[in-house]
Amino acid sequence: MSKENTEKCRKCQAVILLQKLVKNNHICPNCGCYLQFPDMNRLKSLADNGSFDEWKATIEYMNPFEDDKYRSQLRETQKNTI
């Protein structure tokens, strides 16, 4: 098994084939943990074909009160987000 064809469950550490994971809606078949589900795949699973149009895909954050604490929290969250 190659790494690009598998994913490791963050809860039970099981190595799962991506094909099996996709069929199981990115839920670990071992422990039931919900794994990362790519956003466009999530949308495709929810919306009818051709019914979704992406717009403003690169919206930048706003900080209307120029709050430094908010700015640092946002940076930290962005760093920890995939």
Biotite code that builds the C-alpha atoms (Angstrom):
import biotite.structure as struc

atoms = struc.array([
    struc.Atom([0.000, 0.000, 0.000], chain_id="A", res_id=1, res_name="MET", atom_name="CA", element="C"),
    struc.Atom([1.387, 3.392, -0.930], chain_id="A", res_id=2, res_name="SER", atom_name="CA", element="C"),
    struc.Atom([0.927, 6.468, 1.249], chain_id="A", res_id=3, res_name="LYS", atom_name="CA", element="C"),
    struc.Atom([-0.942, 8.417, -1.443], chain_id="A", res_id=4, res_name="GLU", atom_name="CA", element="C"),
    struc.Atom([-3.608, 5.679, -1.622], chain_id="A", res_id=5, res_name="ASN", atom_name="CA", element="C"),
    struc.Atom([-4.198, 5.523, 2.124], chain_id="A", res_id=6, res_name="THR", atom_name="CA", element="C"),
    struc.Atom([-5.110, 7.698, 5.057], chain_id="A", res_id=7, res_name="GLU", atom_name="CA", element="C"),
    struc.Atom([-4.517, 7.138, 8.746], chain_id="A", res_id=8, res_name="LYS", atom_name="CA", element="C"),
    struc.Atom([-7.370, 7.558, 11.213], chain_id="A", res_id=9, res_name="CYS", atom_name="CA", element="C"),
    struc.Atom([-6.494, 10.181, 13.800], chain_id="A", res_id=10, res_name="ARG", atom_name="CA", element="C"),
    struc.Atom([-8.461, 8.328, 16.494], chain_id="A", res_id=11, res_name="LYS", atom_name="CA", element="C"),
    struc.Atom([-7.686, 4.598, 16.141], chain_id="A", res_id=12, res_name="CYS", atom_name="CA", element="C"),
    struc.Atom([-4.570, 4.959, 13.918], chain_id="A", res_id=13, res_name="GLN", atom_name="CA", element="C"),
    struc.Atom([-5.941, 2.449, 11.389], chain_id="A", res_id=14, res_name="ALA", atom_name="CA", element="C"),
    struc.Atom([-4.551, 2.750, 7.851], chain_id="A", res_id=15, res_name="VAL", atom_name="CA", element="C"),
    struc.Atom([-7.505, 2.946, 5.443], chain_id="A", res_id=16, res_name="ILE", atom_name="CA", element="C"),
    struc.Atom([-7.539, 2.718, 1.652], chain_id="A", res_id=17, res_name="LEU", atom_name="CA", element="C"),
    struc.Atom([-8.784, 5.989, 0.134], chain_id="A", res_id=18, res_name="LEU", atom_name="CA", element="C"),
    struc.Atom([-11.189, 4.055, -2.084], chain_id="A", res_id=19, res_name="GLN", atom_name="CA", element="C"),
    struc.Atom([-12.798, 2.513, 1.027], chain_id="A", res_id=20, res_name="LYS", atom_name="CA", element="C"),
    struc.Atom([-12.837, 5.882, 2.770], chain_id="A", res_id=21, res_name="LEU", atom_name="CA", element="C"),
    struc.Atom([-14.595, 7.581, -0.154], chain_id="A", res_id=22, res_name="VAL", atom_name="CA", element="C"),
    struc.Atom([-17.249, 4.832, -0.240], chain_id="A", res_id=23, res_name="LYS", atom_name="CA", element="C"),
    struc.Atom([-17.752, 5.336, 3.504], chain_id="A", res_id=24, res_name="ASN", atom_name="CA", element="C"),
    struc.Atom([-18.091, 9.155, 3.237], chain_id="A", res_id=25, res_name="ASN", atom_name="CA", element="C"),
    struc.Atom([-14.750, 9.706, 4.987], chain_id="A", res_id=26, res_name="HIS", atom_name="CA", element="C"),
    struc.Atom([-15.834, 7.896, 8.137], chain_id="A", res_id=27, res_name="ILE", atom_name="CA", element="C"),
    struc.Atom([-13.354, 5.406, 9.592], chain_id="A", res_id=28, res_name="CYS", atom_name="CA", element="C"),
    struc.Atom([-14.784, 1.895, 9.115], chain_id="A", res_id=29, res_name="PRO", atom_name="CA", element="C"),
    struc.Atom([-12.900, 0.782, 12.253], chain_id="A", res_id=30, res_name="ASN", atom_name="CA", element="C"),
    struc.Atom([-13.995, 3.290, 14.890], chain_id="A", res_id=31, res_name="CYS", atom_name="CA", element="C"),
    struc.Atom([-16.523, 5.609, 13.200], chain_id="A", res_id=32, res_name="GLY", atom_name="CA", element="C"),
    struc.Atom([-14.325, 8.709, 13.465], chain_id="A", res_id=33, res_name="CYS", atom_name="CA", element="C"),
    struc.Atom([-15.163, 11.426, 10.924], chain_id="A", res_id=34, res_name="TYR", atom_name="CA", element="C"),
    struc.Atom([-12.072, 12.181, 8.867], chain_id="A", res_id=35, res_name="LEU", atom_name="CA", element="C"),
    struc.Atom([-11.280, 15.225, 6.756], chain_id="A", res_id=36, res_name="GLN", atom_name="CA", element="C"),
    struc.Atom([-13.652, 15.440, 3.798], chain_id="A", res_id=37, res_name="PHE", atom_name="CA", element="C"),
    struc.Atom([-12.333, 17.798, 1.073], chain_id="A", res_id=38, res_name="PRO", atom_name="CA", element="C"),
    struc.Atom([-14.720, 20.751, 0.716], chain_id="A", res_id=39, res_name="ASP", atom_name="CA", element="C"),
    struc.Atom([-15.504, 20.334, -2.987], chain_id="A", res_id=40, res_name="MET", atom_name="CA", element="C"),
    struc.Atom([-16.176, 16.624, -2.460], chain_id="A", res_id=41, res_name="ASN", atom_name="CA", element="C"),
    struc.Atom([-18.538, 17.515, 0.387], chain_id="A", res_id=42, res_name="ARG", atom_name="CA", element="C"),
    struc.Atom([-20.397, 19.951, -1.856], chain_id="A", res_id=43, res_name="LEU", atom_name="CA", element="C"),
    struc.Atom([-20.623, 17.378, -4.658], chain_id="A", res_id=44, res_name="LYS", atom_name="CA", element="C"),
    struc.Atom([-22.108, 14.872, -2.214], chain_id="A", res_id=45, res_name="SER", atom_name="CA", element="C"),
    struc.Atom([-24.760, 17.365, -1.065], chain_id="A", res_id=46, res_name="LEU", atom_name="CA", element="C"),
    struc.Atom([-25.716, 19.305, -4.196], chain_id="A", res_id=47, res_name="ALA", atom_name="CA", element="C"),
    struc.Atom([-27.289, 18.125, -7.427], chain_id="A", res_id=48, res_name="ASP", atom_name="CA", element="C"),
    struc.Atom([-25.002, 18.089, -10.479], chain_id="A", res_id=49, res_name="ASN", atom_name="CA", element="C"),
    struc.Atom([-24.767, 21.561, -11.997], chain_id="A", res_id=50, res_name="GLY", atom_name="CA", element="C"),
    struc.Atom([-26.685, 23.226, -9.166], chain_id="A", res_id=51, res_name="SER", atom_name="CA", element="C"),
    struc.Atom([-23.687, 24.729, -7.368], chain_id="A", res_id=52, res_name="PHE", atom_name="CA", element="C"),
    struc.Atom([-21.680, 27.700, -8.612], chain_id="A", res_id=53, res_name="ASP", atom_name="CA", element="C"),
    struc.Atom([-18.685, 28.738, -6.543], chain_id="A", res_id=54, res_name="GLU", atom_name="CA", element="C"),
    struc.Atom([-18.227, 32.479, -6.130], chain_id="A", res_id=55, res_name="TRP", atom_name="CA", element="C"),
    struc.Atom([-15.854, 34.578, -4.061], chain_id="A", res_id=56, res_name="LYS", atom_name="CA", element="C"),
    struc.Atom([-13.608, 31.596, -3.401], chain_id="A", res_id=57, res_name="ALA", atom_name="CA", element="C"),
    struc.Atom([-10.820, 33.808, -2.115], chain_id="A", res_id=58, res_name="THR", atom_name="CA", element="C"),
    struc.Atom([-12.591, 35.967, 0.450], chain_id="A", res_id=59, res_name="ILE", atom_name="CA", element="C"),
    struc.Atom([-10.138, 37.614, 2.804], chain_id="A", res_id=60, res_name="GLU", atom_name="CA", element="C"),
    struc.Atom([-10.868, 38.230, 6.447], chain_id="A", res_id=61, res_name="TYR", atom_name="CA", element="C"),
    struc.Atom([-12.011, 41.593, 7.744], chain_id="A", res_id=62, res_name="MET", atom_name="CA", element="C"),
    struc.Atom([-10.992, 43.186, 10.997], chain_id="A", res_id=63, res_name="ASN", atom_name="CA", element="C"),
    struc.Atom([-13.235, 46.287, 11.138], chain_id="A", res_id=64, res_name="PRO", atom_name="CA", element="C"),
    struc.Atom([-12.186, 47.239, 14.682], chain_id="A", res_id=65, res_name="PHE", atom_name="CA", element="C"),
    struc.Atom([-8.457, 46.700, 14.024], chain_id="A", res_id=66, res_name="GLU", atom_name="CA", element="C"),
    struc.Atom([-8.317, 44.382, 17.047], chain_id="A", res_id=67, res_name="ASP", atom_name="CA", element="C"),
    struc.Atom([-4.763, 43.021, 17.446], chain_id="A", res_id=68, res_name="ASP", atom_name="CA", element="C"),
    struc.Atom([-5.951, 40.103, 19.586], chain_id="A", res_id=69, res_name="LYS", atom_name="CA", element="C"),
    struc.Atom([-8.355, 39.046, 16.829], chain_id="A", res_id=70, res_name="TYR", atom_name="CA", element="C"),
    struc.Atom([-5.622, 39.336, 14.217], chain_id="A", res_id=71, res_name="ARG", atom_name="CA", element="C"),
    struc.Atom([-3.255, 37.069, 16.201], chain_id="A", res_id=72, res_name="SER", atom_name="CA", element="C"),
    struc.Atom([-6.041, 34.553, 16.943], chain_id="A", res_id=73, res_name="GLN", atom_name="CA", element="C"),
    struc.Atom([-6.919, 34.469, 13.255], chain_id="A", res_id=74, res_name="LEU", atom_name="CA", element="C"),
    struc.Atom([-3.295, 33.843, 12.245], chain_id="A", res_id=75, res_name="ARG", atom_name="CA", element="C"),
    struc.Atom([-3.011, 31.037, 14.799], chain_id="A", res_id=76, res_name="GLU", atom_name="CA", element="C"),
    struc.Atom([-6.248, 29.440, 13.605], chain_id="A", res_id=77, res_name="THR", atom_name="CA", element="C"),
    struc.Atom([-5.177, 29.676, 9.958], chain_id="A", res_id=78, res_name="GLN", atom_name="CA", element="C"),
    struc.Atom([-1.874, 28.007, 10.841], chain_id="A", res_id=79, res_name="LYS", atom_name="CA", element="C"),
    struc.Atom([-3.697, 25.117, 12.523], chain_id="A", res_id=80, res_name="ASN", atom_name="CA", element="C"),
    struc.Atom([-6.251, 24.721, 9.760], chain_id="A", res_id=81, res_name="THR", atom_name="CA", element="C"),
    struc.Atom([-5.525, 22.582, 6.766], chain_id="A", res_id=82, res_name="ILE", atom_name="CA", element="C"),
])
